């Protein structure tokens, strides 16, 4: 990938299809683009977490662990999500650029605050757990996808997984899957088996959305 003097990004031309041989040019994200993505992504993630909390479900990553701890401690999931991320942010502080670190910190803080305040903004009287699992997975998956496409994320164990992949050659995907499996195992001590099964379904929906849509060359916007 090469960058021209006018800051456009030149991407490899497709080998097949009507655009074969053509040069694809992606426009960089503006500050307003990134700000809009942050608001949209955080809103979708926090709403998805609120649906899970209402149905007493969990999900993958530190967000899922925060939900579980929120069921058995006085702290709310938003506060727990922020506190759980602190060690991972300290770990990643020396291993990522300051721009990426700043974006990640702002995103994590925004998700924590939005999730903490969600009960004051929206009252969900009842939601069918299967629907909560599906819609929650869709909302969080789309929110994460939007954030990732603007070079930010929800921090957490992904920082360690990427570091171990770089230094030890271990697969980041398998490491993340292993952590998610531990979260679901812990869920068996807090939730009943039906809630855990639905949580696993929701986590599958979330990861499929990101995997199917976050592919090289599919999205041309850059930051």
Buried (B, 14 or more C-beta within 10 A) or exposed (E): EEEEEEEBBEBEEEEEEEEEEEEEEBEBBEEEBBEBBBEBBBBBBBBBBBBBBBBBBBBBBBBBBBBBBBEEEEBBBBBBBBBBBEEBBEBBEEBBEEEBBEBBBEBBBBBBBBBBEBBEEEEBEEBEBBEBBBBBBBBBBBBBBBBBBBBBBBBBBBBBBBBBBEEEEBEBEEBBBEBBEEBBEBBEEBBEEEBBBBBBBBBBBBBEBBEEBEEEEEEEBBB
